[in-house]
Amino acid sequence: MRLAIQEARKNLRSLAGGPFGACIIKNGKVISVARNTVLKRDATCHAEINAIRKASLALKTFDLSGCVIFSTTEPCPMCFSAIHWARIDTIVYGTSISDAKKIGFCELSVSCVKLNRLGRAGIKLMPRFLYQECRKLFKDWEKLENKQVY
């Protein structure tokens, strides 16, 4: 998770996207680390999607079975679906969708828990991991003057 947090912090300087980062691990080895790059003109470039793309390239497969994704914030419905389709086994996340919504991000109020249950996805969910460290990303983001909230 600390790699995801470190990657998300880069957007506090570059403003290429919001304060979101993700990291994919397989068998204890880092496969990919990515951050949100939505503001580079692609609404699908959430941290989790970027991490999945990088991991798929690195492993030369769409099937990321056996992987764990660490995300600084609970994955949105688009990202949860991509994680499901990539066959990632576990999602570990810090802050919640409602936390992101509270600071102005345009989030759908549909949790991973609900998506997991409705879709019978069977993905292991580990919420609030390093919550305070992930929440600090939001606090630091809120202090920025030139940020764009989307």
Contact map, one row per residue, 1 for C-alpha under 8 A:
111110000000000000000110000000000000000000000000000000000000000000000111000000000000000000000000000000000000000000000000000000000100000000000000000000
111111000000000000000000000000000000000000000000000000000000000000000000000000000000000000000000000000000000000000000000000000000000000000000000000000
111111100000000000000110000000001000000000000000000000000000000000000000000000000000000000000000000000000000000000000000000000000000000000000000000000
111111110000000000011110000000001110000000000000000000000000000000000111000000000000000000000000000000000000000000000000000000000000000000000000000000
111111111000000000011100000000000000000000000000000000000000000000000001000000000000000000000000000000000000000000000000000000000000110010000000000000
011111111100000000001000000000000000000000000000000000000000000000000000000000000000000000000000000000000000000000000000000000000000000000000000000000
001111111110000000011100000000001110000000000000000000000000000000000000000000000000000000000000000000000000000000000000000000000000000000000000000000
000111111111000001111100000000000111000000000000000000000000000000000001000000000000000000000000000000000000000000000000000000000000000010000000000000
000011111111100000100000000000000000000000000000000000000000000000000000000000000000000000000000000000000000000000000000000000000000000010000000000000
000001111111111000000000000000000000000000000000000000000000000000000000000000000000000000000000000000000000000000000000000000000000000000000000000000
000000111111111111100000000000000011000000000000000000000000000000000000000000000000000000000000000000000000000000000000000000000000000000000000000000
000000011111111001100000000000000000000000000000000000000000000000000000000000000000000000000000000000000000000000000000000000000000000000011001000000
000000001111111000000000000000000000000000000000000000000000000000000000000000000000000000000000000000000000000000000000000000000000000000000000000000
000000000111111100000000000000000000000000000000000000000000000000000000000000000000000000000000000000000000000000000000000000000000000000000000000000
000000000111111111000000000000000000001000000000000000000000000000000000000000000000000000000000000000000000000000000000000000000000000000000000001100
000000000010011111000000000000000001111100000000000000000000000000000000000000000000000000000000000000000000000000000000000000000000000000000000000000
000000000010001111110000000000000011111100000000000000000000000000000000000000000000000000000000000000000000000000000000000000000000000000000000000000
000000010011001111110000000000000001110000000000000000000000000000000000000000000000000000000000000000000000000000000000000000000000000000001000000010
000000011011000011111000000000000011000000000000000000000000000000000000000000000000000000000000000000000000000000000000000000000000000011001000000000
000110110000000011111100000000000011000000000110000000000000000000000011100000000000000000000000000000000000000000000000000000000000000000000000000000
000111110000000000111110000000001111000000000011000000000000000000000011100000000000000000000000000000000000000000000000000000000000000000000000000000
101110110000000000011111000000001110000000000011001000000000000000001111000000000000000000000000000000000000000000000000000000000000000000000000000000
101100000000000000001111100001111100000000000001001000000000000000001110000000000000000000000000000000000000000000000000000000000000000000000000000000
000000000000000000000111110001111000000000000000001100100000000000111100000000000000000000000000000000000000000000000000000000000000000000000000000000
000000000000000000000011111111110000000000000000000000000000000000111000000000000000000000000000000000000000000000000000000000000000000000000000000000
000000000000000000000001111111100000000000000000000000000000000001110000000000000000000000000000000000000000000000000000000000000000000000000000000000
000000000000000000000000111110000000000000000000000000000000000001100000000000000000000000000000000000000000000000000000000000000000000000000000000000
000000000000000000000000111111000000000000000000000000000000000000000000000000000000000000000000000000000000000000000000000000000000000000000000000000
000000000000000000000000111111100000000000000000000000000000000000000000000000000000000000000000000000000000000000000000000000000000000000000000000000
000000000000000000000011110111111000000000000000000000000000000000000000000000000000000000000000000000000000000000000000000000000000000000000000000000
000000000000000000000011110011111000000000000000000001100110000000000000000000000000000000000000000000000000000000000000000000000000000000000000000000
000000000000000000000011100001111100000000000000001101100100000000000000000000000000000000000000000000000000000000000000000000000000000000000000000000
001100100000000000001111000001111110000000000000001001000000000000000000000000000000000000000000000000000000000000000000000000000000000000000000000000
000100110000000000001110000000011111000000000011011001000000000000000000000000000000000000000000000000000000000000000000000000000000000000000000000000
000100110010000010111100000000001111100000000111011000000000000000000000000000000000000000000000000000000000000000000000000000000000000000000000000000
000000010010000111111000000000000111110000001111010000000000000000000000000000000000000000000000000000000000000000000000000000000000000000000000000000
000000000000000111000000000000000011111101001110000000000000000000000000000000000000000000000000000000000000000000000000000000000000000000000000000000
000000000000000111000000000000000001111111111100000000000000000000000000000000000000000000000000000000000000000000000000000000000000000000000000000000
000000000000001110000000000000000000111111100000000000000000000000000000000000000000000000000000000000000000000000000000000000000000000000000000000000
000000000000000110000000000000000000111111000000000000000000000000000000000000000000000000000000000000000000000000000000000000000000000000000000000000
000000000000000000000000000000000000011111100000000000000000000000000000000000000000000000000000000000000000000000000000000000000000000000000000000000
000000000000000000000000000000000000111111111000000000000000000000000000000000000000000000000000000000000000000000000000000000000000000000000000000000
000000000000000000000000000000000000011011111100000000000000000000000000000000000000000000000000000000000000000000000000000000000000000000000000000000
000000000000000000000000000000000000010001111100100000000000000000000000000000000000000000000000000000000000000000000000000000000000000000000000000000
000000000000000000000000000000000001110001111110110000000000000000000000000000000000000000000000000000000000000000000000000000000000000000000000000000
000000000000000000010000000000000011110000111111110000000000000000000000000000100000000000000000000000000000000000000000000000000000000000000000000000
000000000000000000011100000000000111100000001111111000000000000000000010000000000000000000000000000000000000000000000000000000000000000000000000000000
000000000000000000001110000000000111000000000111111100000000000000001010001000100010000000000000000000000000000000000000000000000000000000000000000000
000000000000000000000000000000000000000000011111111110000000000000000000000000100100000000000000000000000000000000000000000000000000000000000000000000
000000000000000000000000000000000111000000001111111111000000000000000000000000000000000000000000000000000000000000000000000000000000000000000000000000
000000000000000000000111000000011110000000000011111111100000000000000000000000000000000000000000000000000000000000000000000000000000000000000000000000
000000000000000000000001000000010000000000000001111111110000000000000000000000000110010000000000000000000000000000000000000000000000000000000000000000
000000000000000000000000000000000000000000000000111111111000000000000000000000000000000000000000000000000000000000000000000000000000000000000000000000
000000000000000000000000000000111100000000000000011111111100000000000000000000000000000000000000000000000000000000000000000000000000000000000000000000
000000000000000000000001000000110000000000000000001111111110000100000000000000000000000000000000000000000000000000000000000000000000000000000000000000
000000000000000000000000000000000000000000000000000111111111111100000000000000000000000000000000000000000000000000000000000000000000000000000000000000
000000000000000000000000000000000000000000000000000011111111100000000000000000000000000000000000000000000000000000000000000000000000000000000000000000
000000000000000000000000000000110000000000000000000001111111000000000000000000000000000000000000000000000000000000000000000000000000000000000000000000
000000000000000000000000000000100000000000000000000000111111100000000000000000000000000000000000000000000000000000000000000000000000000000000000000000
000000000000000000000000000000000000000000000000000000011111110000000000000000000000000000000000000000000000000000000000000000000000000000000000000000
000000000000000000000000000000000000000000000000000000011011111100000000000000000000000000000000000000000000000000000000000000000000000000000000000000
000000000000000000000000000000000000000000000000000000010001111100000000000000000000010000000000000000000000000000000000000000000000000000000000000000
000000000000000000000000000000000000000000000000000000010000111110000000000000000000011100000000000000000000000000000000000000000000000000000000000000
000000000000000000000000000000000000000000000000000000110000111111100000000000000000011100000000000000000000000000000000000000000000000000000000000000
000000000000000000000000000000000000000000000000000000000000001111100000000000000000011110000000000000000000000000000000000000000000000000000000000000
000000000000000000000000011000000000000000000000000000000000000111110000000000000000000110000000000000000000000000000000000000000000000000000000000000
000000000000000000000001111000000000000000000000000000000000000111111000000000000000000111000000000000000000000000000000000000000000000000000000000000
000000000000000000000001110000000000000000000000000000000000000001111100000000000000000111110000000000000000000000000000000000000000000000000000000000
000000000000000000000111100000000000000000000001000000000000000000111110000000000000000101110000000000000000000000000000000000000000000000000000000000
100100000000000000000111000000000000000000000000000000000000000000011111000000000000000000111000000000000000000000000000000000000000000000000000000000
100100000000000000011110000000000000000000000011000000000000000000001111111000000000000000111100000000000000000000000000000000000000000000000000000000
100110010000000000011100000000000000000000000000000000000000000000000111110000000000000000001110000000000000000000000000000000000000010000000000000000
000000000000000000011000000000000000000000000000000000000000000000000011111000000000000000001111100100000000000000000000000000000000010000000000000000
000000000000000000000000000000000000000000000000000000000000000000000011111100000000000000001111100000000000001100000000000000100000000000000000000000
000000000000000000000000000000000000000000000001000000000000000000000010111111110000000000001000100000000000000100000000000000000000000000000000000000
000000000000000000000000000000000000000000000000000000000000000000000000011111110000000000000000100000000011011100000000000000000000000000000000000000
000000000000000000000000000000000000000000000000000000000000000000000000001111111000000000000000000000000001011100100000000000000000000000000000000000
000000000000000000000000000000000000000000000000000000000000000000000000001111111100000000000000000000000000000000000000000000000000000000000000000000
000000000000000000000000000000000000000000000101100000000000000000000000001111111110000000000000000000000000000000000000000000000000000000000000000000
000000000000000000000000000000000000000000000000000000000000000000000000001111111111000000000000000000000000000100100000000000000000000000000000000000
000000000000000000000000000000000000000000000000000000000000000000000000000011111111100000000000000000000000000000000000000000000000000000000000000000
000000000000000000000000000000000000000000000000100100000000000000000000000001111111110000000000000000000000000000000000000000000000000000000000000000
000000000000000000000000000000000000000000000001000100000000000000000000000000111111111100000000000000000000000000000000000000000000000000000000000000
000000000000000000000000000000000000000000000000000000000000000000000000000000011111111100000000000000000000000000000000101000000000000000000000000000
000000000000000000000000000000000000000000000000000000000000000000000000000000001111111100000000000000000000000000000000000000000000000000000000000000
000000000000000000000000000000000000000000000000000100000000011110000000000000000111111100000000000000000000000000000000000000000000000000000000000000
000000000000000000000000000000000000000000000000000000000000001110000000000000000011111110000000000000000000000000000000000000000000000000000000000000
000000000000000000000000000000000000000000000000000000000000001111111000000000000011111111100000000000000000000000000000001000000000000000000000000000
000000000000000000000000000000000000000000000000000000000000000011110000000000000000001111100000000000000000000000000000001100000000000000000000000000
000000000000000000000000000000000000000000000000000000000000000000111000000000000000000111110000000000000000000000000000001111000000000000000000000000
000000000000000000000000000000000000000000000000000000000000000000011110000000000000000111111000000000000000000000000000001111000000000000000000000000
000000000000000000000000000000000000000000000000000000000000000000011110000000000000000001111100000000000000000000000000000011111000000000000000000000
000000000000000000000000000000000000000000000000000000000000000000000111111000000000000000111111000000000000000000000000000001111000000000000000000000
000000000000000000000000000000000000000000000000000000000000000000000011110000000000000000011111000000000000000000000000000000111111011000000000000000
000000000000000000000000000000000000000000000000000000000000000000000001110000000000000000001111101100000000000000000000000000111010011000000000000000
000000000000000000000000000000000000000000000000000000000000000000000000110000000000000000001111111100000000000000000000000000110000000000000000000000
000000000000000000000000000000000000000000000000000000000000000000000000111100000000000000000011111110000011111000000000000000000000000000000000000000
000000000000000000000000000000000000000000000000000000000000000000000000000000000000000000000001111111000010100000000000000000000000000000000000000000
000000000000000000000000000000000000000000000000000000000000000000000000000000000000000000000011111111100000000000000000000000000000000000000000000000
000000000000000000000000000000000000000000000000000000000000000000000000100000000000000000000011111111111010000000000000000000000000000001000000000000
000000000000000000000000000000000000000000000000000000000000000000000000000000000000000000000000111111111110000000000000000000000000000000000000000000
000000000000000000000000000000000000000000000000000000000000000000000000000000000000000000000000011111111000000000000000000000000000000000000000000000
000000000000000000000000000000000000000000000000000000000000000000000000000000000000000000000000001111111000000000000000000000000000000001000100000000
000000000000000000000000000000000000000000000000000000000000000000000000000000000000000000000000000111111100000000000000000000000000000000000000000011
000000000000000000000000000000000000000000000000000000000000000000000000000000000000000000000000000111111110000000000000000000000000000000000000000011
000000000000000000000000000000000000000000000000000000000000000000000000000000000000000000000000000010011111000000000000000000000000000000000000000001
000000000000000000000000000000000000000000000000000000000000000000000000000100000000000000000000110110001111100000000000000000000000000000000000000000
000000000000000000000000000000000000000000000000000000000000000000000000000110000000000000000000100000000111110000000000000000000000000000000000000000
000000000000000000000000000000000000000000000000000000000000000000000000000000000000000000000000110000000011111000000000000000000000000000000000000000
000000000000000000000000000000000000000000000000000000000000000000000000000110000000000000000000100000000001111101100000000000000000000000000000000000
000000000000000000000000000000000000000000000000000000000000000000000000010110000000000000000000100000000000111111100000000000000000000000000000000000
000000000000000000000000000000000000000000000000000000000000000000000000011110010000000000000000000000000000011111110000000010000000000000000000000000
000000000000000000000000000000000000000000000000000000000000000000000000000000000000000000000000000000000000001111111000000010000000000000000000000000
000000000000000000000000000000000000000000000000000000000000000000000000000000000000000000000000000000000000011111111100000000000000000000000000000000
000000000000000000000000000000000000000000000000000000000000000000000000000010010000000000000000000000000000011111111111100000000000000000000000000000
000000000000000000000000000000000000000000000000000000000000000000000000000000000000000000000000000000000000000111111111111000000000000000000000000000
000000000000000000000000000000000000000000000000000000000000000000000000000000000000000000000000000000000000000011111111110000000000000000000000000000
000000000000000000000000000000000000000000000000000000000000000000000000000000000000000000000000000000000000000001111111100000000000000000000000000000
000000000000000000000000000000000000000000000000000000000000000000000000000000000000000000000000000000000000000000111111100000000000000000000000000000
000000000000000000000000000000000000000000000000000000000000000000000000000000000000000000000000000000000000000000111111110000000000000000000000000000
000000000000000000000000000000000000000000000000000000000000000000000000000000000001000000000000000000000000000000111111111000000000000000000000000000
000000000000000000000000000000000000000000000000000000000000000000000000000000000000000000000000000000000000000000011001111100000000000000000000000000
000000000000000000000000000000000000000000000000000000000000000000000000000000000001000111100000000000000000000000010000111110000000000000000000000000
000000000000000000000000000000000000000000000000000000000000000000000000000000000000000011100000000000000000000000000000011111000000000000000000000000
000000000000000000000000000000000000000000000000000000000000000000000000000000000000000001110000000000000000000110000000001111100000000000000000000000
000000000000000000000000000000000000000000000000000000000000000000000000000000000000000001111000000000000000000000000000000111111000000000000000000000
000000000000000000000000000000000000000000000000000000000000000000000000010000000000000000011111000000000000000000000000000011111000000000000000000000
000000000000000000000000000000000000000000000000000000000000000000000000000000000000000000011111000000000000000000000000000001111110000000000000000000
000000000000000000000000000000000000000000000000000000000000000000000000000000000000000000011110000000000000000000000000000001111110000000000000000000
100000000000000000000000000000000000000000000000000000000000000000000000000000000000000000000100000000000000000000000000000000011111110000000000000000
000000000000000000000000000000000000000000000000000000000000000000000000000000000000000000000110000000000000000000000000000000011111111000000000000000
000000000000000000000000000000000000000000000000000000000000000000000000000000000000000000000100000000000000000000000000000000000111111100000000000000
000010000000000000000000000000000000000000000000000000000000000000000000000000000000000000000000000000000000000000000000000000000111111110000000000000
000010000000000000000000000000000000000000000000000000000000000000000001100000000000000000000110000000000000000000000000000000000111111111000000000000
000000000000000000000000000000000000000000000000000000000000000000000000000000000000000000000110000000000000000000000000000000000011111111100000000000
000000000000000000000000000000000000000000000000000000000000000000000000000000000000000000000000000000000000000000000000000000000001111111110000000000
000010011000000000100000000000000000000000000000000000000000000000000000000000000000000000000000000000000000000000000000000000000000111111111000000000
000000000000000000100000000000000000000000000000000000000000000000000000000000000000000000000000000100100000000000000000000000000000011111111100000000
000000000000000000000000000000000000000000000000000000000000000000000000000000000000000000000000000000000000000000000000000000000000001111111110000000
000000000001000000000000000000000000000000000000000000000000000000000000000000000000000000000000000000000000000000000000000000000000000111111111000000
000000000001000001100000000000000000000000000000000000000000000000000000000000000000000000000000000000000000000000000000000000000000000011111111001000
000000000000000000000000000000000000000000000000000000000000000000000000000000000000000000000000000000100000000000000000000000000000000001111111000000
000000000000000000000000000000000000000000000000000000000000000000000000000000000000000000000000000000000000000000000000000000000000000000111111100000
000000000001000000000000000000000000000000000000000000000000000000000000000000000000000000000000000000000000000000000000000000000000000000011111111000
000000000000000000000000000000000000000000000000000000000000000000000000000000000000000000000000000000000000000000000000000000000000000000000011111000
000000000000000000000000000000000000000000000000000000000000000000000000000000000000000000000000000000000000000000000000000000000000000000000001111100
000000000000001000000000000000000000000000000000000000000000000000000000000000000000000000000000000000000000000000000000000000000000000000001001111110
000000000000001000000000000000000000000000000000000000000000000000000000000000000000000000000000000000000000000000000000000000000000000000000000011111
000000000000000001000000000000000000000000000000000000000000000000000000000000000000000000000000000000011000000000000000000000000000000000000000001111
000000000000000000000000000000000000000000000000000000000000000000000000000000000000000000000000000000011100000000000000000000000000000000000000000111
